[in-house]
Amino acid sequence: MLSTFFKYRLHVSLCFLVFFLLLNKSIYQGSELWWMAAAFTLLNLSIYLFNKATDVHEDRVNKDAASQVMVPLLYYSSALFFLLPLLWLRSNVIVLLIYIAVGFIGLWYSHVMLGFRLKQVFLIKNLSAAVIWTVPLVLVGVIEAGISVTNMALLGVVFLAVLAVEAMWDVRDRKGDAQYKIKTLPNLVGVGWTKIISLGYLVLGMFFVWKYSLPSNVAILLAILVVFVVETHEDRTPAYYNLVLTMWMVVASFLLF
């Protein structure tokens, strides 16, 4: 079961966990840091497992689909991972509301509501993913620590970084998205322009790091993403994307200390 979860998104959520710890270690103290990290990492895993379960047809075209046998387990696990953190977040009303709101966006991203899924709407697809990552990683901590120019700049950097990565994931999933009429940057403007746009996001993020004197470890992680964007092309297999994400997570882990 663990190997299945790793294959179908656990490594993505481990990346989220490391990034949460890196960005929030000075905001939360002791066990509170780990409880908050656990809550939002489980939320991230829940959203991605649900997405994997609902994207079977598109992923089959991209040769990255979950087996039919695993789909029910992905659904049940997604529900369990979403519900568990409610046990220890119930006493913090603001965080609980943010948690539920992000979960709702994750649900709408993959499940049809009002006649459509968020992932079917051009640009809203990537913006939704950026919200799903940025709000738990930065905004929750900003509310705890207090709003400042530096904190808001960091929020912008993370938001831009996620937009850049999401566009590259759309390059990977281009064939499946095209077959099921999901509008993405690679399918509308081509891979070359998508890479230029993603690099633009990251360059703007680098500017924020310099302008607002953000931690150098954020610049290092952005630099790795620049290499990722430059090296990405249509023939890259899912294993390449997973390897890059794993390497990024390892580097971020060392930056924790």
C-alpha positions, 0 to 999 in steps of 0.5 A, a space after each residue: 500500500 505504501 509503495 502505491 501511495 508513493 507512486 501516486 503522489 506521496 512524494 509530492 506531499 513529502 515535498 510539501 511537508 519539507 517546504 512547510 517546515 522550511 517556511 514555518 520553522 520560525 513561526 510555530 514552536 515545538 510540537 505545534 510546528 509538527 501538528 500544523 505540518 501534519 494537518 496540511 500535508 495530509 490535506 495536500 495528500 488528500 487532494 492529490 489522491 482524489 485528483 489521481 482517482 478522478 483523472 484515470 482516463 487522462 492519465 491513461 493517455 499519459 501512461 501514468 494512470 492508477 489501476 482500476 483496482 487502486 481507484 477505490 482505495 485512492 478515494 477512501 484514503 483521500 477522505 480519511 486523510 482529509 478528515 483526520 486533521 479536523 480532530 486537532 484543528 477544531 480548536 483553531 477556528 481560523 485555521 480550520 476554516 482555511 483548511 476546509 476552504 482549501 479542501 473545497 478548492 481541491 475537491 472542485 479542481 477534480 470533481 464537477 460542480 456547477 457543470 465544470 471542474 476547475 482544471 477544465 478552465 484555462 489558467 484557473 487550473 494553474 491558479 487553483 493549484 497555486 492557491 492549494 499550495 500557497 495558502 497552507 504554506 505561507 498564508 496560514 503562517 502569515 496570519 499567525 506571525 502578522 502581515 508584513 511586506 516581507 511575508 507578503 513577498 514570500 507568499 508571492 514568490 511561492 505562488 509564482 513558483 507553483 505556477 511555474 511548476 504547474 505549467 511544466 506538469 501540463 507539458 508532461 500531461 499534454 497529450 491526455 489534456 488535449 484528448 479530453 479538451 482540457 485547455 493548458 498553456 502547452 496546448 494553446 501556445 506550445 511548449 516553447 512559450 510555456 517554458 518562457 512564461 514559466 521562466 518569467 514567473 521564476 525570474 519575477 520570484 528571484 526579483 522579489 527575493 532580492 528586493 525584499 531580502 528574503 532568505 537565500 534558501 528560497 533563492 536556491 530552491 528557485 534556481 533548481 526550478 529554473 534548471 527544471 524548466 529549462 530541461 523539460 520537454 515533451 519527451 520527458 517521462 513521469 519518472 523524470 518529473 518525480 526524480 526532479 521533485 525528489 532531488 528538490 526535496 532532498 536539497 530543501 531538507 538540508 536547508 532545514 538545518 
